[in-house]
């Protein structure tokens, strides 16, 4: 029965009880009148004594009603107490539900705000594609194109990605006989038709070889779903001003991946190379920095990677924006290290947390610099590791992290997501 039905029933019972009490008192009154009027004639007692008997009978009736009503009153008080407790529980439940609704609304507002900011980032990317695809020339501030050796070590020499059975896992695009105009068409088509994929190469802990971090790479697919490695499309992208757009889309994809992972695989960081042209892009980079600062939780996941030479020469507004990222908790990594005469203390003041040094340099006297880095809480990473003999020497020198084709080729980011769910 509903609360409203129970309330109506209670009111009906209350009215019936009151009417019953009135009828009882009326009966006592009639009885008293009969005693006063007829008892002296029937018994011969005096009228005064009859009046006293009537009064006594009325008093006894009232006393009896009080005694009978006392139990009723206790029951009613008990019922009232139970009703009060029930109302209190309902009030508390409604309060909890209201708090839940408010929390859900706040979460929805936060998600909407994040979505708006991410859409703004995506809008900038699409705008860049549209603006820069109208001509064969564009802004070429994307900086130097990474060499083939920077694209995943073993893969850089043309080693195909292979499946568990040792056979080719993906169809690879061959640029032989393809002119620059055709390559440019493929890149533009990939950007506008969502055929740019995020790949991840593991960074392992030594000696366990456990995957602790990942470096991010972009891959482009043509209309036949064949994979273009960066060494194939980066030169044409840089020469037409599209390299920054490729990097920006890579950042956007990485943010989506981090959101999907949530709290799973806590401690895993993703190293994202940012092209110089992207950092110098006055339209994109300030907006991107604002977004990163507004989403500080990403600081525990993302590491922004720059070449040694570029990072050393950053100044002015770009330096200010990078400092803002550092104050928000983000850390930086240096790669393409050519000069080991840098100051670890200075790097630490600029929030550099990792320095990638080619294994050849580490094994040719760079181990002392690696120890110096660790004394300043900067982790050295041996990169381009491709032989087991190199691993043995790295272990002898106490190098904590390593990366290279020996430990794993770049894999699609969605494969990492599937591993995290399993």
Buried (B, 14 or more C-beta within 10 A) or exposed (E): EEEEEEEEEEEEEEEEEEEEBEEBEEEBEEBBEEBBEEBBEEEEEEEEEBBBBBEEBBEEBEEEBEEEEEEEEEEBEEEEEEBEEEEEEEEEEEEEEEEEEEEEEEEEEEEEEBEEBBEBBEEBBBEBBEEBBEEEEBBEBBBEBBEBBBBBBBBBEEEEBEEEEEEEBBEBBEBEEBEEEEBBBBBBBBBEEEBBBBBBBBBBBBEEBEBBBBBBBBBBBBEEEBBBBBBBBBBBBBBBBBBBBBBBBBBBBBBEBBBBBEEEEEEBBBBBBBBBBBBBBEEBBBBBBBBBBEBEEBBBBBBBBBBBBBBBEBEEEBEEBBEBBBEBBBBBBBBBBEEBEBEBEEBBEBBBBBBBBBBEBBBEEBBEBBBBBBEBEBBBBBBBBBEEEBBEBBEEBEBBBBBBBBBBBBBBBEEBBEEBEE
